[in-house]
Amino acid sequence: MFPQLAQFTDLGFLLLRLMVAAVFVTSGWSHATKSEERSKSIGMSQGFTLFLGVAEMAGGLGVAFGVLTQPAAIGLILIMLGAIQKKIFVWHTGFWGEKTYGWHYELMLVLMSLVILFTDGGRWVLRK
């Protein structure tokens, strides 16, 4: 319907990467700097929570700058699949959530990361 918008595809991929990065870097920072507090809220060990935070920040920075974009996207997808698994099978949270947030948010991040994976982040990356 609007073929002239195709010229903005790479801008769209860049904005998508920056949004995904903002979510993961800020979440990772919280996990890394408040690992004791965050570990209790997610039911994981403090060491694993710290690892999770570092992995989120590394993956987020990778997709933001376009460095090892596909491996970074795969890592972020695995993190979100783990979060979805915990919400569904451990916390018994529904898609929209009942007493807490559902897993729709994590699923959106999985799909956004899949777009980054499939497109290698677009043309505006630092390193392919």
Secondary structure, 3 states (H helix, E strand, C coil): CCHHHHHHHHHHHHHHHHHHHHHHHHHHHHHHHCHHHHHHHHCCCHHHHHHHHHHHHHHHHHHHHCCCHHHHHHHHHHHHHHHHHHHHHHCCCCCCCCCCCCCHHHHHHHHHHHHHHHHCCCCCCCCC
